[in-house]
Amino acid sequence: MATTTTPALEIKNPVDGSMGFRMIHFEDNAYFKELQRVGYFSIIWFSEGEGQLKADFAEYNISKGSMLFFAPGQPFMISGAHMKGVMLNFHHDFFCVIKHHKEVACDGILFNNINQTPLVNIPAEEAPMIRLLITQVENELQVAGLAQHDLLISYLKILLINVTRIKVSQHDVKPPVTEQAGEPDALLQFKAYVDKHFREKHSAGEYADLLNMTVKNLGKIVKEYYGRTPTDMITERIIVEAKRDLYLTSKPIKEIAYDLGFKDEYHFSRYFKNAINTSPQAYRNSLKKAWN
């Protein structure tokens, strides 16, 4: 791991003492050259250098001004030279982007959309505003004054809102129509539960129990807003994670199956093939062929 320009500034989750929010300055890419898969949201802004990002089935060039966004568990690797910048990490208990979607609208644009690039190039004219917000966050982490948690969340919201606007203007991306209209809290909670528990809970009934509602009612509300079933959404999340492992790691398929909560490799392979009409090994082989 790289030696940072300053020690990490961090506040803890008062409930269990785990990491709640932190800032790390880095001076090279040693911090990221190994596969990253952390259990919190990450924002990385490069002030110097250039390199390559490998994430979610694609590669991207990064340079000075590039800002990257990763959801918990989203794997990525960065290679490059003379890379300097700052990284912000926050736990979903500190700030949940799904819960605050109506206020910030970054879910599906900055985070949690594998069909969109995780990269935003901050224009030179916007950089001073972003730099000021980063400085304010750093000062607050150092001072630990009254209402520190609330102030840090305010700075984070302003940062996310501004970068969301930048990305929308650069890529002409829009959230789904249903999200623009406003999703019921039960749906937002369902999506959050799926993202948190997809490795061990594979059935709609398990999520209905978490939501204290019937499977029929859950199916009705999901169908109304998404035109799909809860099982479709659970399957999609499991397959995304499986594809990530097949693409970014050399883990045996048996290990991937176990990590995703399947009792054996055969059960997982059948599940994967039913979802995308190809086996896990064939999918991995096709990726190797495409990148070679």
N, C-alpha and C positions, 0 to 999 in steps of 0.2 A: 504494500500500500504506500502511496506517495506521502512524502513529508509535506504538510500544508504550511502556508505562509503564516498562519496564526492557528492556535488551538481551536478545535471545534467549539462553537458556542451552542449550548443546548439547554432546553428546559425539559423536565420529566413529566410524565403522566402522573398526577397526584394519586391516582387509584392504585396503580401497580408498580410505579417507579420506572416503567419502560420509557423509551424515547418518545417525546411528544412533538418537539419541533427543534430543528438544529440548522446551523449554517457552517459550511466548511469551505475555506479557500484552498484551491489546489494549484500546483505549479507545473504539473505535467499530466500525462494520461495514465500514469501508473495506477491511479485510483480506479480506472475503469477498464483496463486492458483485459482483465479476466471477466468471464460472464457474470453480469450483475443480475440478481433477482432478489430484491429487498422487499420487506413487508410494509413499505410506506410509500407515499407519493414523493416523487423527486422532480426538482426543477434544476437544470444545469445551464448556466450562462457562461459562454466563452468570451473572454476579453482579449485573448491572443491565441495565435496558432491556427493550424488547420489539420484536418484529419478525416476519418471515415467513421460513420455510425452504422452498425448492423443491428437491426431490430425489426421484428414482425415481418419476416419474409422479404425484406428489402434492404438496400444499402443507400446511404445518403452521404454527400460531402458536407462537412461542417467547417466553419471558419470563424473569424472574429465577428462577434455579434450574434452567432447562432445560439438559440435557446431551445432546450430539449425538455420534454414533459413525459414522465413515465408513471403509470399507475402501479399500485402495490402488486408485486409478483411479476411484473412485465419484464422479460429478460432483454438485455442489450449488451453490446460491447462497443468500445470506442478505441480506435487506433489513431496515432498521429504524432506530431512533433511540436515542441515549444508551446504546449497548450497550457493556458492559465485561465482561471475563472473562479466562479463561486457556485456552490450547490446548496440548495435548500431541500430539506427533508421534513415531511410532517406525517404523522400518523392519522388514520381516518377518525380516530377518537378525538384528535385535536381539531381537525377540520375535515368534514366529509363533503366532497364535491358533489356527490349525488344528493345528499340532504339539502345542500345550499344551491342546488341547480337553478331554482327560480330567481335567486339573487345574483348569481355569478354567471350562469349559462356557459360554463366551460366544459361540463361533462358531455362527451361526444365530440368535442372540438379540440380541446387540449389533451384531455384524458379519455381513456376507454373507447377508442375507436381505431381498430387495427386497419381500417380502410383509409385512414388519413395519416399523413406524415406526422411524426412526433416532433418535428422541427419547425421552428419559427425564426426567420431572420429578422432581427430587430433593426429597423431603419436607423440611420445615423441621427436623424432629427428626434427620434423617440428615445434614444439611448440615455440622455441626461435624466429624463423622467424615471426610467427604470433604475438607473444608478442611484438616484435619490431615494427611491423606495427601499432598495437593498441596504443603503446606508442607514436609513431609519430603522429597519429591522435589526441590523447589527447593533446600533446604539441601544435599542430596547433590550436586546438579549444581554448586553453588558451591564445595563443599569438595573434591570429587574425592578422597575418602579411599580406604583399603584396601578392596578388593572392591567398588568402586563399581558395576560392571555387575551383580553379583549382588544388591546391595541395591536398586538401581533396579527390577530385574525383580520382586523381592519386593513392593515397594510397588505396582508396576503390577498384579501378580496380585491383591493385596488389593483394590485399587480395582475391577478388573474383576469379581471375585467378588461384591463388595457391590452394585455397580450391576446386575449380572445378577439378583441376588436381588430387588432393588427392581423391576426391570422385570417379572419373572415375577409378582410379587405384584400389580402394577398392571394388567397386560394378560392375565394368565392364559395366558402363552405357554409352550410346552414344546418341547424339541427333538424331532425325529422319533424314533420308537420304536427304529429301528436305531441311532441315535446314543446313546440311553440305554443300549442293550445293549453299546455299545463297538464301534467300527469297527476293522477290521484296519489296521495301519500302511500297507499298500499302498494302501488306499482313501484314507486321509488324504493320502498323498503324491500320489495321482492327482488329487485335488481341488485340491491346492496347485499342481501342475503345470498343470492346466487354467487356473486363475486367472492364472498367470504367463505362459503361452505361447499362449493362445487366439487371439491376433492372427496368429500365424504358423504354428501347428500345428492343422490341422483334422481330422486322421484319428486313429482309435483306434490304428493301428499306430505312429504317431509317439510316442504316450504310452506304449505298451507297450515301445518301445525305451528310453525314458527310465527306465522301471521295471525294465528287464532281465527282462522276462517276455513270454510269447507273447500275441498278441491274444486267443486262445481263453481263456487263463487270466484275463486282465483282464476279458473279457466275462463269464466265469462268476462272478467275485467281485462285480462291479458288479451283475449281475442278481440275485444272491442277496440282496444288502443293499438295493438300491434298486428292484428290479423294472423296471429300465430298462437300456439298453445304454450303453456308453461314448460312442458317437456321439450318443445322446440328450443326455447331459450336456454334451458339447462344444458341440453345437448350441444348447442352452439358454443357455450362457454367452455365445456369440457374439450371439445374438438379444437378450439383456438389454442388452449394450453398444450394439447397433445402436439399440434403442428409446431408450436414454438420449440418444444423439446426436440422434436424430430429435425428441425431446421438448425437450431443453435447449439445443440449438444450432441455428444456421441453416446449418450446413455443407451443401454440395451432396451429394446422394446418391452421386455419383461419388467424392467425397473420403472419405465414410464407408466406402464399399466398399474403397477403397485402404487406409485405416487399419486395416481389419479383415482384411487379407490376401487380398482377392479380386482377381483379375486384371482385372476390369472391372465396370462398373455392372450390366450384364445378368446376369452370373453371380451377383452379390450379390442382385439383385432376385428372381431365381428361387429362390435359397436361402431368402430371407426369406419369400417367399410360400408356399413349400412348408411352412415351419415354422408360420406363423400364419394362413395362408389369406387374406392381404391383402398388397398391395404396399407397399414402404417409403413411397412418396409418398401412397398412400391412408391409411396409418397416420398420417403426419404431418398430413395434412389433417383427419383425425378428431380429433386432439388439439387443433388450432387451433380447430375448431368447438366442442369441449367447453369450452375455457377462455374463449371469447369470449361 
